[in-house]
């Protein structure tokens, strides 16, 4: 592997089980403490935690106390009800974990406007890193990675500070095998490989994050995909309400800023 990844004790915080597959090579090398916001059950009610727990066992990573804390439906309900305190307390709990385990850098989902849970994860992560710095004087590295599109996408302004991992053939093979053995994500894995090609997943990129915006600057200028998809789901009778950036996530971001 060609490696420019950060060194030290690491933590991974993701919205859903299975996101760790995107950074499987890094997971093997860093063996981070892993936190997962939801159980990944979606509307089906079927948890994906067992498959992620097996990945952690194989890579030597460890699960933290936030591991499938919410069902997806419970998380969405908290967002719709503007339960900001729940997420403030979650950020405080993660900060305590960072300090207790002397975590030196954080890795987690990017805010892409694709799924509100992903963007909530990024808001909480950025708030926790800011709390550690401003309230406790502990500076924590903060990185994100993409869940949609090519894994090596990185804005030109960030490329010189991003961290890269290029997997050799054996490491790529292990990563693809882990993805193949994750039954709940079979369709998504197949689609991602079809769209990008298997070789695209040889590269893992951790981009610098949490630089003052608390995630999601791009969502201010266009309608997030999750709003469009939510409208379709409401029309189909699957949900009663649509989660929206301006109505739900922007006020939550402000509540987290005020807490920090």
Number of C-alpha atoms within 10 A of each C-alpha: 14 10 13 13 16 17 10 12 16 24 29 27 26 28 27 28 25 22 21 24 20 22 24 26 25 23 22 18 14 20 20 26 23 25 23 27 23 26 23 23 19 16 11 9 12 12 18 21 19 12 17 23 17 13 23 21 12 11 17 15 21 16 17 16 13 17 21 21 15 19 20 23 17 13 20 18 14 17 22 16 10 16 14 19 14 12 23 22 14 19 25 19 14 25 23 15 18 23 14 9 12 15 20 18 20 24 24 29 28 26 26 22 21 18 18 24 22 21 23 26 25 28 28 25 30 26 29 28 24 27 24 20 15 12 10 11 10 17 15 20 16 23 24 23 24 22 20 12 11 17 19 20 15 17 10 9 8 12 16 11 11 20 17 19 19 19 22 13 12 9 16 21 14 15 21 18 11 18 22 15 13 18 12 18 17 12 10 11 18 14 12 17 15 10 12 13 12 15 12 16 23 22 21 25 24 28 25 19 25 21 10 10 12 23 25 21 12 12 17 11 8 10 14 19 15 19 18 14 15 19 17 14 15 13 12 10 10 11 14 11 15 19 20 20 21 12 13 19 21 17 14 23 23 14 15 23 18 10 15 18
